[in-house]
Structure formats: structure tokens, C-alpha cells
Amino acid sequence: MRKGRENILINNVVLVGRLTKDPDLRYTANGVGVASFTLAVNRNFTNQGGEREADFINCVIWRKAAENLANYSRKGTLLGVVGRLQTRNYENANGQRVYVTEVIVESFQLLESRNSSDQRNRNTDREYPDRQSNMPDFSGQSIDISDDDLPF
């Protein structure tokens, strides 16, 4: 490293995928909005059966952007996000250390019109009327976050 220069470290994530369910918008005790959501992002290759698999990536977005995301998107929405990868850990009720890796979203972009999304959802619901999500449902759980825990 040359004198006067710092190491440049980059932590940048860019994703395009579909919401697996409606964003979960909550507020901290101080009224700061935070939304969590999962994006299903297709892999660039197919498996041995010729099917395209997807990764399910947990994301968190804060403040006004969280409220906007919750108001203008829902399950199935095609979304582009830019953010950074963050890992945190906590001790669960059984005393086990749990590690969580998620994308802290700094900005997002809706990538299709609401009409396109509505039409796609209606078609999918007709084709698969009995489908259910295999994603765990964390709704109804409260979060306890202080301003000291905010990532900025």
C-alpha cells in the first residue's frame, strides 16, 4: 500500500428478482420504518433436469424507502435492488448462536408496470390454484431495534 492511500474495500450487491411475498413493514420504537422481504433470483444456468433454479435472498430496507416499497410492491413484483451484504448474529432462545446474512437495500426500482404484475398474478393463480409458499411466515413477530442498531 502506498503512503496516503487506504485500501479500497467494496461491498456492493445488485439483484433483480421477484418478491416471494408482500414486504413486511414495521416500525422501531422511535418510528423508523423497516421492511424485510425475500427476492427470488433466478440462477444463470439450469440443473440436470433442465429446470432453472432460484436463490431466495433476504433483504432489509429502512426509512422512507421501506414505506415506499411496502406501498408500491407486493408478492410477485419484479424488483431491482442495490445494496450491501451484511452478516449479523444473535443468540436464540435455546442459547445457540444464529448467523444471518442479508442485503441491506439502499435503493430499489420497480421493473414492471402494476398492470403487467396484476395480469401475471391472475394467470399464475388460475394455473396453480392450490399452490402455497414454502417460505416461513414471520408476520406477527415484533422486532426490538434501537437507533444504535441501525446500519447508518
Wavefront OBJ file of the C-alpha trace (Angstrom):
o trace
v 0.000 0.000 0.000
v 1.330 3.397 -0.931
v 1.593 6.090 1.691
v -1.515 8.255 1.871
v -3.786 5.682 0.255
v -6.273 3.486 2.039
v -7.345 0.046 0.948
v -10.477 0.294 -1.105
v -12.997 -2.279 0.056
v -16.151 -2.802 -1.932
v -19.366 -4.342 -0.659
v -21.945 -3.799 -3.381
v -24.873 -6.042 -4.318
v -27.131 -5.652 -7.344
v -30.096 -8.033 -7.669
v -33.080 -8.469 -9.962
v -35.797 -10.804 -8.788
v -39.390 -11.234 -7.736
v -40.830 -10.720 -4.273
v -41.808 -14.051 -2.704
v -44.489 -12.344 -0.570
v -45.620 -8.839 0.325
v -42.921 -6.784 2.101
v -43.231 -6.866 5.894
v -43.229 -3.212 7.030
v -42.670 -2.481 10.720
v -41.549 0.455 12.816
v -38.936 0.765 15.524
v -39.880 2.242 18.904
v -38.684 5.612 17.552
v -40.913 5.402 14.479
v -38.250 4.415 11.938
v -39.713 2.295 9.133
v -38.045 -1.013 8.277
v -39.265 -3.559 5.747
v -37.995 -7.067 5.250
v -38.594 -9.108 2.128
v -37.219 -12.016 0.162
v -36.270 -11.853 -3.507
v -36.348 -14.960 -5.679
v -33.434 -14.527 -8.098
v -33.039 -16.977 -10.978
v -29.671 -18.636 -11.422
v -27.899 -18.218 -14.762
v -27.927 -21.942 -15.508
v -30.296 -24.899 -15.429
v -29.979 -28.014 -13.282
v -29.556 -31.549 -14.647
v -33.312 -31.753 -15.173
v -33.223 -28.663 -17.390
v -35.028 -26.525 -14.819
v -33.890 -23.089 -13.754
v -33.360 -22.857 -10.007
v -33.566 -19.708 -7.905
v -31.869 -18.324 -4.829
v -34.061 -16.783 -2.141
v -32.253 -13.741 -0.790
v -33.319 -11.980 2.403
v -33.332 -8.190 2.188
v -33.951 -5.280 4.563
v -34.731 -1.681 3.653
v -35.048 1.308 6.016
v -36.877 4.608 6.486
v -38.998 6.230 3.739
v -37.734 3.784 1.123
v -39.174 0.949 3.254
v -42.575 2.636 3.282
v -42.452 3.242 -0.478
v -41.520 -0.374 -1.162
v -44.369 -1.642 1.027
v -46.872 0.738 -0.627
v -45.954 0.076 -4.270
v -44.976 -3.577 -4.429
v -46.392 -6.946 -3.478
v -45.805 -10.644 -3.939
v -44.550 -11.332 -7.471
v -43.348 -7.788 -8.197
v -40.217 -7.693 -10.364
v -37.741 -5.599 -8.431
v -34.191 -4.344 -8.905
v -32.243 -3.575 -5.732
v -28.845 -2.083 -4.949
v -27.339 -2.520 -1.525
v -24.658 -4.183 0.526
v -24.245 -7.582 2.109
v -24.337 -7.709 5.888
v -23.885 -10.565 8.343
v -25.112 -10.405 11.918
v -25.608 -12.923 14.680
v -27.649 -13.394 17.807
v -28.317 -15.999 20.441
v -31.677 -17.752 20.096
v -33.942 -18.945 22.917
v -32.050 -22.268 23.049
v -28.727 -20.494 23.599
v -27.495 -21.293 20.076
v -25.622 -18.703 18.016
v -27.593 -17.919 14.834
v -25.942 -16.192 11.869
v -27.991 -14.161 9.414
v -26.759 -12.847 6.070
v -28.947 -10.307 4.303
v -28.810 -7.495 1.788
v -29.228 -4.020 3.270
v -31.020 -2.275 0.412
v -30.023 1.298 -0.338
v -32.285 1.778 -3.361
v -34.810 -0.153 -5.404
v -36.529 0.097 -8.763
v -39.859 -1.372 -9.833
v -39.126 -3.129 -13.119
v -42.622 -3.703 -14.485
v -45.884 -1.836 -14.542
v -48.537 -2.652 -11.962
v -50.861 -3.815 -14.776
v -48.268 -6.325 -16.017
v -47.772 -7.619 -12.488
v -51.535 -7.919 -11.867
v -52.062 -9.791 -15.143
v -49.181 -12.212 -14.424
v -50.518 -12.896 -10.913
v -54.041 -13.587 -12.237
v -52.647 -16.027 -14.819
v -50.469 -17.806 -12.249
v -53.339 -18.121 -9.774
v -55.505 -19.751 -12.473
v -52.731 -22.212 -13.417
v -51.792 -23.128 -9.836
v -54.858 -22.551 -7.623
v -53.608 -24.805 -4.796
v -50.045 -23.552 -4.586
v -48.723 -22.457 -1.230
v -45.490 -20.733 -0.321
v -42.771 -22.835 1.294
v -41.306 -19.713 2.840
v -41.572 -19.394 6.620
v -44.104 -16.842 7.842
v -42.559 -14.357 10.251
v -45.513 -11.991 10.285
v -46.876 -11.007 13.638
v -43.482 -11.124 15.325
v -42.358 -7.859 16.813
v -38.862 -6.518 16.418
v -36.929 -4.680 19.064
v -34.451 -2.367 17.359
v -32.926 0.718 18.893
v -31.399 3.564 16.913
v -27.989 2.166 17.928
v -28.771 -0.945 15.861
v -29.437 0.995 12.653
v -26.801 0.384 9.976
v -26.197 4.097 9.358
l 1 2 3 4 5 6 7 8 9 10 11 12 13 14 15 16 17 18 19 20 21 22 23 24 25 26 27 28 29 30 31 32 33 34 35 36 37 38 39 40 41 42 43 44 45 46 47 48 49 50 51 52 53 54 55 56 57 58 59 60 61 62 63 64 65 66 67 68 69 70 71 72 73 74 75 76 77 78 79 80 81 82 83 84 85 86 87 88 89 90 91 92 93 94 95 96 97 98 99 100 101 102 103 104 105 106 107 108 109 110 111 112 113 114 115 116 117 118 119 120 121 122 123 124 125 126 127 128 129 130 131 132 133 134 135 136 137 138 139 140 141 142 143 144 145 146 147 148 149 150 151 152
